[in-house]
Amino acid sequence: MAKKKPMKIATIGGGSSYTPELVEGFINRYDELPIKELWLVDIEEGKEKLETVGNLAKRMFKKANLPVEVHLTFDRRKALKDADFVTTQFRVGLLDARAKDERIPLKYGVLGQETNGPGGLFKGLRTIPVILEIVSEMQELCPDAWLVNFTNPAGMVTEAVLRHSDFRKVVGLCNVPIGMEMGIAKLLDVEHSRVRIDFAGLNHMIYGLDIYVDGESVKDEVIELMTDPDNTNFVKNIEGQEWEPAFIRSLNALPCPYHNYYYKRPETLKKTMESAEKEGTRAEVVQRLEKDLFELYKDENLNIRPPQLQERGGAYYSDAAVRLITSIYNDKGDIQPVNTMNNGAIASIPNDSAVEVSSIITKDGPKPITVGDIPIAARGLVQQIKSFERIASEAAVEGSYDKAVLALTINPLVSSDVLAKQIVDEMLEAHKDYLPKFFNR
Ligand code: G6P
């Protein structure tokens, strides 16, 4: 039965351009999720963005005629005090740091992105100490609250909380699974709500092991459509999923767009290098997009999420986020793909590690559905990435140079220990200001 206690939500990184998405999600589900207060927290450097986004949030709730109070603050502790849910969407070092994550590895001919390869490692090294600080403040100020993390690399961040703190009320969230579901719905021309996928793997390394419409498996049909040379529909609908038919037929599972980094490495590297040259890295493109978005947000007449926000990769994440919070709050027991403790759901991954799997969502959080194991063809890669994430999160917590080099050496995108060391050295120096554990000893 739904509880009716009014709620307090604290969003860390509240000045993010994604916040209007989240607000829209809260508006759409207000009947089930009676929010009383939304606290948007940011750092002083982000003052202008926080105010702009905060004012838009206030206008959006007003237009929806909902009595939600929006508070803007730099005081994280004040925001956390007695919160029911905490969402995290902050970026340590802002987009400038992401641009370095993406550019530096390219000099070495290595793919770098905010969750994969060296970029993923360094975003993790910068983010993990901060998330652990937040968790320890939550234990003091709102011990019953759930932490819903979107900050990337979401898998590694969830892993760090699970293995390096005794806080258990954490869920990592991503928009990739929901994007895959929507892609399938479009492909089959059915409503999104009729599609369900059995997901298993890791964040940004997730596979659809089975696909259903109204409870009937349609995986064979989907694979057939994906391998039909006359069907260009799939390619148009799910970008980056143009797989070799022989590969996809025998894999017999649906890969996610981030698998391009591993199953199409030279092609993806070439594309990434060309676009970095032409229009800049993704971070540089996003910096321009953000400028335009914030100009729109400033318009006093704007009181909805502008459609232009869909140009960001994280589109629809609010749907996933608010759907999750609503299910925890209302003890729904529905199935959603989230990052949570494995606890035996995937046999070949350590029990205490984070995995991204379809889980039953109740007031006690996600209960991962036992998968058995990842198909043998995908298992090795998943295990290798999990080892990378585990060692990378240890490096972040300990400020360990050796473990940072080890993590990058075992990452499939980096081909040698010498190369890994060179990249780590250059990136440590570039991100010095945001890596106190490595420099203030
Ligand atoms: C995706 C990922 C997110 C990521 C986003 C980046 O869809 O799932 O983890 O944050 O893209 O989008 P951006 O517009 O910042 O490149």
Residues whose N, C-alpha, C, O or C-beta is under 5 A from the ligand:
A	BS01	G6P	N152 C174 N175 V176 R282 V286 E311 R312 G313 G314
